[in-house]
């Protein structure tokens, strides 16, 4: 099987003048990108980085970050991208955990670097000349030689760190062959063709961002960089760069639709939409379908550990459904609390979703975390920690996280079901549901609502009653907030709501 470095070379040989990367005024075709990647790979080699070493990056989605990613694929270096917003403590932990030999940074991440003892003891690469760096990106390209790909399909391509919202982040090492298999599956499942153009805004420290970068390269397509998401600029890029597809988390779609320029922007070239990273409420799903009128609207359900679990290629036709197993996967739903992959939940019964580790897209275990392996890798299956059920058609519905399940009065309540219902109310802009401690019920179902209108608690409670929602699932408290707290990639941070770390509506 081809490794990723040779995959990029194949694209450059096939169509050297096809546009590969756009970043503001910077435009690189595949011939220029492959040449640049070879020079940067040689620069990393002269720095002393060797096959199997980790290079940590704390960079936004710029052409230089994309080039460093590809250079690592040439050199057999394990690119280890981190959120550029990480604190010094978080950076310090990941540098030590990965035993990184170098770290690349920019202005936005320089404060964390300066406060990290591990970073100050590591070789440092800056995007622009910086007195705190050992070398700049520009100098990295000036070795006078070029390195051809030396990695194999069995080498580790990158190591993603999980978000760590409930504890220390876990390293997820992924091999070239798994990354390439996942990219090829994404091409097929998204029905992409040669020359696609996508918005490169999902971070390259997140599996969705990496997937966009690799998929475009396999198709001689274009990755249009947006270093930091801003809805107005995203709309400008759709129109100016004639983007053909979007692959985003639901939160970003929400912000694009809400932007005052949406109606006036020419988005006619954007014909294929995909989303992942979190469930999409029924209300938002309908608004996106009406706003974009796409030819294809795909719900991708997966994780950093195993890229694709399931695919629903027509998300609006069956709201809430994650569809059926992807082309590289087998999926089961097992009884909650079991370690046995053969203890299957009945149709319609909620259980834990598990995925077959024999998948071409699967990882093989966490980095230095036998405790996490023991919790998640059991009898050849990956126990995702997600809850869900199969319906009578064999389609999967994801209902939340095992840890997010609200147990109230002895009954299990899924937050996602209530969030989807409330999202359909015209006065609800965003909603998150959690269980707050309650003396009688154990947990009280509580809805945190960002308003789009004048609805009050009585109105929303009446709406829940009239919808047919089971009485025990009804929120007993509505709290109106300025914003629903989310991670940088748009996942609801329920722990902040539980701990009281939010701002109520004025």
C-alpha positions as CSV (number, residue, x, y, z in Angstrom):
1,X,0.0,0.0,0.0
2,X,1.2,3.5,-0.7
3,X,2.4,5.6,2.2
4,X,1.2,9.2,2.4
5,X,4.4,10.7,1.1
6,X,4.3,8.8,-2.1
7,X,0.6,9.5,-2.3
8,X,1.4,13.2,-2.5
9,X,4.1,12.6,-5.1
10,X,1.6,10.6,-7.2
11,X,-0.8,13.6,-7.1
12,X,2.0,16.0,-8.1
13,X,3.0,13.8,-11.0
14,X,-0.5,13.3,-12.2
15,X,-1.5,16.9,-12.2
16,X,1.4,19.2,-11.2
17,X,-0.4,22.4,-12.1
18,X,-3.6,21.7,-10.1
19,X,-4.1,24.1,-7.2
20,X,-3.2,22.4,-3.9
21,X,-3.2,25.1,-1.2
22,X,-4.6,28.5,-0.9
23,X,-3.8,30.7,2.1
24,X,-4.7,34.4,1.5
25,X,-2.4,35.5,-1.3
26,X,-0.4,32.3,-1.2
27,X,-1.3,29.8,-3.9
28,X,0.6,26.5,-4.4
29,X,0.0,24.0,-7.1
30,X,0.9,20.3,-6.5
31,X,4.3,20.6,-8.3
32,X,5.3,23.5,-6.1
33,X,3.9,21.9,-2.9
34,X,5.8,18.6,-3.5
35,X,9.0,20.5,-4.1
36,X,8.5,22.6,-0.9
37,X,7.6,19.5,1.2
38,X,10.8,17.8,0.0
39,X,12.9,20.9,1.1
40,X,11.2,21.1,4.5
41,X,11.7,17.4,5.1
42,X,15.4,17.9,4.4
43,X,15.5,20.8,6.8
44,X,13.9,18.7,9.5
45,X,16.5,16.0,8.8
46,X,19.4,18.5,9.2
47,X,17.8,19.7,12.5
48,X,18.4,16.1,13.7
49,X,14.8,14.8,13.6
50,X,14.9,11.2,12.6
51,X,12.5,8.5,11.5
52,X,10.0,7.8,14.3
53,X,10.6,11.1,16.2
54,X,7.7,13.3,17.2
55,X,7.3,16.9,16.0
56,X,4.7,18.7,18.0
57,X,3.0,21.6,16.3
58,X,0.9,24.4,17.8
59,X,-0.2,26.1,14.7
60,X,-3.4,27.4,13.0
61,X,-4.5,26.2,9.6
62,X,-1.9,27.9,7.5
63,X,-0.1,26.7,4.4
64,X,3.1,26.3,6.5
65,X,1.3,24.0,8.9
66,X,0.0,21.9,6.0
67,X,3.5,21.8,4.5
68,X,5.0,20.6,7.8
69,X,2.3,17.9,8.0
70,X,3.3,16.6,4.6
71,X,7.1,17.0,5.3
72,X,6.6,14.6,8.3
73,X,4.9,12.1,5.9
74,X,8.0,12.2,3.7
75,X,10.5,11.9,6.5
76,X,8.8,9.3,8.6
77,X,8.5,11.8,11.5
78,X,5.3,11.5,13.6
79,X,3.5,14.9,13.4
80,X,1.8,15.5,16.7
81,X,-0.5,18.5,16.3
82,X,-1.9,20.2,19.4
83,X,-4.5,22.9,19.9
84,X,-2.8,26.2,19.5
85,X,-4.9,27.5,22.4
86,X,-3.3,25.0,24.8
87,X,-1.9,26.3,28.0
88,X,1.7,26.0,29.0
89,X,0.7,23.2,31.4
90,X,-1.1,21.3,28.6
91,X,1.8,21.7,26.2
92,X,4.3,20.6,28.8
93,X,2.3,17.4,29.4
94,X,2.0,16.5,25.7
95,X,5.7,17.3,25.0
96,X,6.8,15.0,27.8
97,X,4.3,12.3,27.1
98,X,5.2,12.1,23.4
99,X,9.0,12.6,24.1
100,X,8.9,15.1,21.2
101,X,12.2,16.2,19.7
102,X,10.9,19.5,18.4
103,X,8.0,21.9,18.6
104,X,6.7,24.3,15.9
105,X,4.8,27.4,17.1
106,X,3.5,30.8,15.9
107,X,2.6,34.1,17.6
108,X,-0.7,32.8,18.9
109,X,0.9,29.9,20.8
110,X,4.2,31.6,21.8
111,X,3.0,32.5,25.3
112,X,2.3,28.8,26.1
113,X,5.7,27.9,24.7
114,X,7.4,30.5,26.9
115,X,5.8,29.1,30.0
116,X,6.6,25.4,29.3
117,X,9.8,24.1,30.7
118,X,9.6,21.1,28.4
119,X,9.3,23.4,25.4
120,X,12.2,25.5,26.4
121,X,14.3,22.3,26.6
122,X,13.2,21.2,23.1
123,X,14.2,22.3,19.6
124,X,11.9,25.1,18.5
125,X,10.7,26.0,15.0
126,X,8.8,29.4,14.5
127,X,6.7,30.2,11.5
128,X,8.4,33.7,11.4
129,X,11.8,34.6,12.7
130,X,11.6,34.6,16.5
131,X,14.4,35.1,19.1
132,X,12.9,32.2,21.2
133,X,13.2,29.8,18.2
134,X,16.2,27.6,17.1
135,X,15.2,28.0,13.5
136,X,12.4,29.6,11.4
137,X,10.3,27.9,8.8
138,X,12.0,30.0,6.1
139,X,15.4,28.8,7.2
140,X,14.2,25.3,7.3
141,X,13.6,25.4,3.6
142,X,17.1,26.7,2.8
143,X,19.2,23.6,3.2
144,X,19.8,23.4,-0.6
145,X,18.6,19.8,-0.9
146,X,15.4,17.8,-1.0
147,X,14.3,14.6,0.8
148,X,12.3,12.0,-1.1
149,X,9.8,10.0,0.9
150,X,11.4,7.4,3.2
151,X,8.3,6.4,5.3
152,X,6.4,3.2,4.7
153,X,2.7,2.4,5.0
154,X,3.4,0.7,8.3
155,X,5.1,3.7,9.9
156,X,3.2,6.0,12.3
157,X,1.9,9.1,10.4
158,X,0.6,11.2,13.2
159,X,-0.5,11.2,16.8
160,X,-3.6,13.1,17.7
161,X,-4.4,14.0,21.3
162,X,-8.0,13.6,22.4
163,X,-9.6,16.7,23.7
164,X,-9.0,15.8,27.3
165,X,-12.3,17.5,28.5
166,X,-12.6,15.0,31.4
167,X,-8.9,14.4,32.2
168,X,-5.4,14.2,30.7
169,X,-5.5,14.0,26.9
170,X,-4.7,10.6,25.4
171,X,-2.3,10.2,22.4
172,X,-3.8,8.3,19.5
173,X,-1.1,7.1,17.1
174,X,-2.2,6.3,13.6
175,X,-0.3,4.6,10.8
176,X,0.1,5.8,7.2
177,X,-2.0,2.9,6.0
178,X,-4.9,3.7,8.4
179,X,-4.8,7.3,7.5
180,X,-4.8,6.6,3.8
181,X,-7.6,4.0,4.1
182,X,-9.7,6.5,6.0
183,X,-9.1,9.2,3.4
184,X,-10.1,6.8,0.6
185,X,-13.2,5.8,2.4
186,X,-14.1,9.4,2.9
187,X,-13.7,10.0,-0.8
188,X,-16.2,7.2,-1.6
189,X,-18.6,8.0,1.2
190,X,-18.7,11.7,0.4
191,X,-18.9,11.0,-3.4
192,X,-16.1,13.4,-4.1
193,X,-14.5,13.7,-7.5
194,X,-11.3,15.1,-9.0
195,X,-10.6,18.7,-8.4
196,X,-12.8,19.2,-5.3
197,X,-12.2,22.4,-3.3
198,X,-12.9,22.5,0.4
199,X,-12.8,25.0,3.3
200,X,-9.7,24.1,5.4
201,X,-11.0,25.4,8.7
202,X,-11.4,22.3,10.8
203,X,-8.1,22.3,12.8
204,X,-5.2,20.2,11.7
205,X,-5.0,18.9,15.2
206,X,-8.5,17.3,14.7
207,X,-9.2,14.2,12.7
208,X,-11.7,16.1,10.5
209,X,-9.1,18.7,9.5
210,X,-6.5,16.1,8.7
211,X,-9.1,14.2,6.7
212,X,-9.9,17.2,4.6
213,X,-6.2,17.8,3.9
214,X,-5.5,14.2,2.8
215,X,-8.6,13.8,0.8
216,X,-8.0,16.9,-1.3
217,X,-4.5,15.6,-2.0
218,X,-5.7,12.2,-3.2
219,X,-8.0,14.0,-5.7
220,X,-5.7,16.8,-6.8
221,X,-8.2,19.0,-5.0
222,X,-7.6,22.3,-3.2
223,X,-7.4,22.9,0.6
224,X,-8.4,26.6,1.2
225,X,-6.9,27.6,4.5
226,X,-8.9,29.5,7.1
227,X,-6.6,29.8,10.1
228,X,-9.3,30.8,12.5
229,X,-13.1,30.4,11.9
230,X,-15.1,33.5,11.2
231,X,-18.4,33.0,9.5
232,X,-18.3,36.1,7.3
233,X,-14.8,35.2,6.0
234,X,-15.9,31.6,5.5
235,X,-18.8,32.9,3.2
236,X,-16.3,35.1,1.3
237,X,-14.1,32.1,0.7
238,X,-17.0,29.9,-0.5
239,X,-17.8,32.5,-3.1
240,X,-14.4,33.7,-4.1
241,X,-12.7,30.3,-4.2
242,X,-15.7,28.4,-5.7
243,X,-15.6,25.8,-3.0
244,X,-17.4,22.6,-3.9
245,X,-17.8,20.9,-0.5
246,X,-17.8,21.6,3.3
247,X,-17.0,19.2,6.1
248,X,-17.7,21.0,9.4
249,X,-19.0,20.5,12.9
250,X,-22.7,21.6,13.4
251,X,-21.7,24.7,15.3
252,X,-19.9,26.2,12.3
253,X,-22.9,25.6,10.1
254,X,-25.1,27.3,12.7
255,X,-22.8,30.3,12.7
256,X,-22.7,30.5,8.9
257,X,-26.5,30.4,8.6
258,X,-26.8,33.1,11.3
259,X,-24.4,35.5,9.6
260,X,-26.2,38.5,8.0
261,X,-24.3,38.0,4.7
262,X,-25.5,34.4,4.2
263,X,-28.5,35.2,2.0
264,X,-26.5,37.5,-0.3
265,X,-23.5,35.2,-0.7
266,X,-23.2,33.1,-3.9
267,X,-22.8,29.5,-2.5
268,X,-24.0,27.8,-5.7
269,X,-20.8,25.9,-6.1
270,X,-21.1,24.2,-2.7
271,X,-23.0,21.1,-3.6
272,X,-21.7,18.5,-1.1
273,X,-22.0,18.9,2.7
274,X,-20.8,16.7,5.5
275,X,-20.8,17.0,9.2
276,X,-19.2,15.1,12.1
277,X,-17.8,15.7,15.6
278,X,-21.2,15.9,17.4
279,X,-24.9,15.2,16.8
280,X,-26.9,17.7,14.8
281,X,-30.2,18.8,16.1
282,X,-33.2,18.3,13.9
283,X,-33.9,22.0,13.7
284,X,-30.4,22.9,12.4
285,X,-30.4,20.0,10.0
286,X,-33.6,21.4,8.3
287,X,-32.2,24.9,8.2
288,X,-29.0,23.8,6.5
289,X,-30.8,21.7,3.9
290,X,-33.0,24.7,3.1
291,X,-30.2,27.2,3.0
292,X,-27.7,25.3,0.9
293,X,-30.0,22.9,-1.0
294,X,-27.1,20.5,-1.4
295,X,-26.9,17.5,-3.7
296,X,-25.5,15.4,-0.9
297,X,-25.7,15.9,2.9
298,X,-23.7,13.3,4.8
299,X,-23.6,12.6,8.5
300,X,-20.2,11.0,9.3
301,X,-20.0,9.3,12.7
302,X,-16.6,8.3,14.0
303,X,-13.6,9.2,16.2
304,X,-9.9,9.9,16.3
305,X,-9.3,6.2,17.2
306,X,-11.3,4.8,14.2
307,X,-12.1,7.4,11.7
308,X,-15.5,6.2,10.4
309,X,-18.1,4.2,12.3
310,X,-21.2,4.8,10.3
311,X,-22.5,6.9,7.4
312,X,-25.9,8.4,6.7
313,X,-25.6,9.7,3.1
314,X,-28.9,11.5,3.2
315,X,-29.0,13.1,6.6
316,X,-32.2,15.2,6.0
317,X,-34.2,12.1,5.0
318,X,-33.8,10.6,8.4
319,X,-32.9,13.3,11.0
320,X,-30.9,12.0,14.0
321,X,-29.8,8.8,12.2
322,X,-26.1,8.1,11.9
323,X,-26.9,5.5,9.3
324,X,-25.1,2.2,8.7
325,X,-21.5,1.0,9.1
326,X,-19.0,2.6,6.8
327,X,-17.2,0.6,4.1
328,X,-14.3,-0.3,6.4
329,X,-16.3,-1.1,9.5
330,X,-18.5,-3.3,11.6
331,X,-20.6,-1.7,14.3
332,X,-22.6,-3.2,17.3
333,X,-24.6,-1.9,20.2
334,X,-24.1,-4.0,23.4
335,X,-25.7,-3.9,26.8
336,X,-24.6,-1.0,29.0
337,X,-21.9,-2.1,31.4
338,X,-20.8,-5.3,29.6
339,X,-17.3,-6.1,28.3
340,X,-18.6,-8.8,26.0
341,X,-19.0,-7.8,22.4
342,X,-21.5,-10.6,21.8
343,X,-24.0,-9.3,24.4
344,X,-26.1,-7.4,21.9
345,X,-28.8,-4.9,22.8
346,X,-32.2,-5.5,21.3
347,X,-33.5,-3.4,18.5
348,X,-34.6,-0.1,19.9
349,X,-32.7,-0.7,23.2
350,X,-30.1,1.8,24.2
351,X,-26.6,0.4,24.8
352,X,-22.9,1.2,24.2
353,X,-21.7,1.5,20.6
354,X,-18.6,-0.6,19.8
355,X,-16.5,-0.9,16.6
356,X,-14.4,-3.7,15.1
357,X,-10.7,-3.1,15.6
358,X,-9.9,-5.2,12.5
359,X,-11.0,-2.1,10.5
360,X,-8.4,-0.7,8.0
361,X,-9.0,2.6,9.6
362,X,-8.4,1.6,13.2
363,X,-5.7,2.6,15.6
364,X,-3.9,-0.1,17.7
365,X,-3.9,1.4,21.2
366,X,-3.2,4.6,23.0
367,X,0.2,6.1,23.6
368,X,1.7,5.1,27.0
369,X,-1.8,4.5,28.4
370,X,-2.4,0.8,29.2
371,X,-5.2,1.9,31.5
372,X,-7.1,3.5,28.6
373,X,-6.4,0.4,26.5
374,X,-7.9,-1.8,29.2
375,X,-11.0,0.4,29.4
376,X,-11.7,0.7,25.6
377,X,-10.1,-2.2,23.8
378,X,-11.9,-5.5,24.6
379,X,-11.9,-8.8,22.8
380,X,-11.0,-7.2,19.4
381,X,-13.5,-4.4,19.7
382,X,-13.3,-0.7,20.5
383,X,-15.8,0.4,23.2
384,X,-16.5,3.9,22.1
385,X,-18.2,5.2,25.3
386,X,-21.0,6.5,23.1
387,X,-24.6,5.3,23.7
388,X,-27.1,4.5,20.9
389,X,-29.5,2.0,19.4
390,X,-30.5,0.4,16.1
391,X,-33.9,1.0,14.8
392,X,-36.1,-1.4,12.8
393,X,-34.3,-0.5,9.6
394,X,-30.9,-1.3,11.1
395,X,-29.9,2.4,11.2
396,X,-27.9,3.6,14.2
397,X,-29.0,6.5,16.4
398,X,-26.3,8.0,18.7
399,X,-27.9,9.3,21.9
400,X,-24.9,10.6,23.8
401,X,-22.0,9.5,26.0
402,X,-22.2,6.8,28.6
403,X,-20.9,9.5,31.0
404,X,-23.5,12.0,29.9
405,X,-26.5,9.8,30.6
406,X,-28.9,11.4,33.0
407,X,-30.3,9.1,35.6
408,X,-33.3,10.7,37.2
409,X,-35.6,8.8,39.5
410,X,-34.0,5.6,38.3
411,X,-34.8,6.3,34.6
412,X,-32.1,6.8,31.9
413,X,-32.5,10.0,30.0
414,X,-30.5,10.9,26.9
415,X,-29.7,14.6,26.6
416,X,-29.5,14.5,22.8
417,X,-33.2,13.5,22.4
418,X,-34.3,16.5,24.4
419,X,-31.9,18.9,22.7
420,X,-33.1,17.8,19.2
421,X,-36.7,18.5,20.3
422,X,-36.1,21.9,21.8
423,X,-33.9,22.9,18.8
424,X,-37.1,22.9,16.7
425,X,-38.7,25.6,18.7
426,X,-38.3,28.9,16.8
427,X,-37.2,30.8,19.9
428,X,-34.3,28.5,20.7
429,X,-31.0,29.3,19.1
430,X,-28.9,26.7,20.9
431,X,-29.6,24.3,23.8
432,X,-27.7,21.8,26.0
433,X,-29.2,19.4,28.5
434,X,-27.5,18.0,31.6
435,X,-28.5,16.4,34.9
436,X,-27.9,18.7,37.9
437,X,-27.7,17.1,41.4
438,X,-31.1,16.8,43.1
439,X,-31.9,15.5,46.5
440,X,-35.1,13.6,45.5
441,X,-34.4,12.6,41.9
442,X,-30.7,12.1,42.0
443,X,-30.3,14.2,38.9
444,X,-32.7,16.8,37.6
445,X,-33.1,17.2,33.9
446,X,-32.0,20.8,33.2
447,X,-32.0,22.6,29.8
448,X,-29.5,25.5,29.2
449,X,-31.0,27.6,26.4
450,X,-29.6,30.4,24.3
451,X,-32.7,32.3,23.1
452,X,-33.5,33.4,19.6
453,X,-36.8,34.9,20.7
454,X,-39.0,35.7,23.6
455,X,-39.7,32.2,24.9
456,X,-39.8,31.7,28.7
457,X,-39.6,28.5,30.8
458,X,-43.4,28.1,30.8
459,X,-43.5,28.3,27.0
460,X,-40.8,25.7,26.5
461,X,-42.2,23.4,29.1
462,X,-45.6,23.5,27.4
463,X,-43.8,22.8,24.1
464,X,-42.2,19.7,25.6
465,X,-45.6,18.5,27.0
466,X,-47.4,19.0,23.7
467,X,-44.6,17.2,21.7
468,X,-45.3,13.9,23.4
469,X,-42.0,13.8,25.2
470,X,-42.2,11.3,28.1
471,X,-42.9,13.1,31.4
472,X,-39.8,11.8,33.1
473,X,-37.7,13.3,30.3
474,X,-39.1,16.8,30.5
475,X,-36.6,19.4,31.8
476,X,-37.7,20.5,35.2
477,X,-35.5,23.6,35.0
478,X,-34.7,26.0,32.1
479,X,-31.7,28.3,32.5
480,X,-31.2,31.0,29.9
481,X,-27.5,31.7,29.0
482,X,-25.6,34.1,26.9
483,X,-23.8,31.2,25.2
484,X,-23.7,27.4,25.4
485,X,-20.0,26.6,26.3
486,X,-18.2,24.6,23.7
487,X,-14.8,23.2,22.9
488,X,-12.7,24.8,20.0
489,X,-14.2,22.2,17.6
490,X,-17.8,22.8,18.7
491,X,-18.5,20.1,21.2
492,X,-20.8,21.0,24.1
493,X,-18.8,21.2,27.4
494,X,-21.5,19.8,29.7
495,X,-19.0,19.6,32.6
496,X,-18.9,23.4,32.7
497,X,-22.7,23.6,32.9
498,X,-22.7,21.1,35.7
499,X,-20.0,23.0,37.6
500,X,-21.8,26.3,37.2
501,X,-19.1,27.8,34.8
502,X,-21.5,29.7,32.5
503,X,-22.9,33.2,32.1
504,X,-26.6,33.7,32.4
505,X,-28.5,35.9,30.0
506,X,-28.6,39.5,31.1
